[in-house]
Amino acid sequence: MKLAAQKIPAKFIQAMPRGLRLVRKDGHDFLLVESAFCPKGHNLIVDSVRIHDEASIKLKITIRGESGLIYVDSFWGSHAKLFSFIPLLSGADEAFVGARCPYCDASMSEKYDCQQRGCGSKQSVRLLLPGAKNAIHVCARLGCPGHVLDIVDMPRSVVQTVSGINYFGVGG
């Protein structure tokens, strides 16, 4: 998947919360998640599996009764991921991801209304940023691109603009 540059608001860059940083690739700025934690404080960023030449986010997941690890691209808005197993995705019903910390097994799933138009999911995976007052919510419905930043000390309109950044790859 090729990342395509999207404008990150200057107000967000000036007051960027801890756990996120700008990286420069091919002459463009991209937002990167550099620290994400479970509810018990384990850092989920791992350097052993790299996507787009950056560390990834490691989670233990369950999909339709099958469990394993998933490594998620740390570029904000990217949907690239690597599974340690091949999840059974056939069937007409929707698949939802149950997420847990790969180190302490704490649940990372919570009730949260997905804000992606047409989704309707009421579940998310919650990643805490350093200090635990800010968070990332990722829709738990497999295939939904919904993800939202929850930043306490920043104007909602700025956070919504950044939350809407998505990279779907070539042809997406």
N, C-alpha and C positions, 0 to 999 in steps of 0.2 A: 504494500500500500504506500502510495506516495502522499506525503503531507502537502497540502496547499495552504499557503499563508493566508491568514485572516487577521483583520485589524483588531488589536487589543486596545481598548480605551486607555488613554493617557491617565485618567483618574484612577484606573485600576492599577496601572504600573506604578504610579506614585505612592499608592497605599497598599501595595501587594501584601497579602497576609503571609505569615511564616508558613513554610511547607510548600510554597509555590515559588518558581523562579522563571526568569526569561532565559531562553537559550537562542543563540543565533545559528541558523542553518541555511546555507545557500543564500545568504544575504537577507534573510527574513527573520523576524522575531516570532518565537513560539513559546507558549506557556507549558511548563513542565511541573508535574507533581514530584517533589523531591523528598517529602516526608508525609506518610499517611499511617495512622495508628488504629489498632483495635481498641475497644472500650477499656481494656486492661493495660494499655500503653505499649504494646509490642509494635515496633516499626515494621511495616509490611513491604517496604522497599527492599528489593534484593538485587545485587549486582551479578549474581550467577546466571541469570537469564536476562538477556538484553534484547530490546525491541527498538528499532530505529537507532541503534548504538547507544541506548540509554538504559539504565536500570529499570526493572519492571515492578509491578505491584503484585504480590503473591497472596492468594486467597485459597482457602479450602472450600469447595463448593459441592452442592448436591443438586442434581438435575434429574427429575423423574426416578428417584431412588438410587441413582448412580453417583458415586462420590470420587473426588480426586482434587488435584490442584489446578488452578488457572493462574496464568501470568498475564497481566493486563498492561498494555502500553501506557507509559507514564506521561506521554504527550497529551495535554488537555484536549478532549474532544475526539481523540483517536479511538477507534473501535477494534484495533488489532489485538489479538489475544492468542495465547498458546495454551492448550489443554494437556494434562498429563494422562488423559483418558479420552476415549471417543464416546461422547454423550449420545444417547439414543434420542434423536430429534424427530423421528418420523411420527406421524399421527396428526390428526386435525386439531387436537386441543393445544392450548397455549402451554409453553413450558416456562416455569419460573425457577430462578436460582435461589437456593438457600446458601448463605455465605457464613463462614466461621473463620476465626483466626487460625492460621496454620500452626501456631505455636502453643496457644492455651485453649483452643477450641471455643472461645467466647463467641456467642452469636453476634453477627454483624448485620442481621436482617432487622428491619423495623417497618412499622406502618408509615407510609408516606405516599401521598397522592402524586402520581407521575404527572408532570406538566407537559409532556409531549402530546401534541394534538393527535387524537384518535387512539391513544393507548388505553387509558382507564385503569392501569394497574394501581393497586393500593399498597404495594410492597416496594422496598428499596434496600440496597446495601449501603450502609453508612460508614464512611471512612472519616476519621477525625484528623484534623490538621493539628500541628503542634499547639499546645495550650488547651486543647479540647473545647474551645468556645466556637470555633469554625469547623465546618464539615463539608463533605462531598456526599451527595445522595446520587446513587446510580440505580436506575430502574431495574427491578428484579425480573422483569419479563424478558426472556431471551429474545434477542433481535430488536428490542426497542433501543433507539439511540438516546433516550432520555437520561440526562445527568444534570445536576444542579449544584451550584455552589451555595452554601449557606454561610455568608460572611456577615458577622454582627455589626461591625463598625464601618460599613460602606453603603453608599446610596443603592437602593434596590434596583434602580434602572441600570446602573453600571454592572452590578452583579448579574442581572438578567442578560445583558449583552454578552458577557463572557460565558455564561451558562449555555447560551445558544450556539457556541462554536462547536461544529462537528466536522470530522474528516471521514469520508466514506471510501476513500481510495479512488483509483482510476476508474472513471465511468460511473461513480456513485452519485 
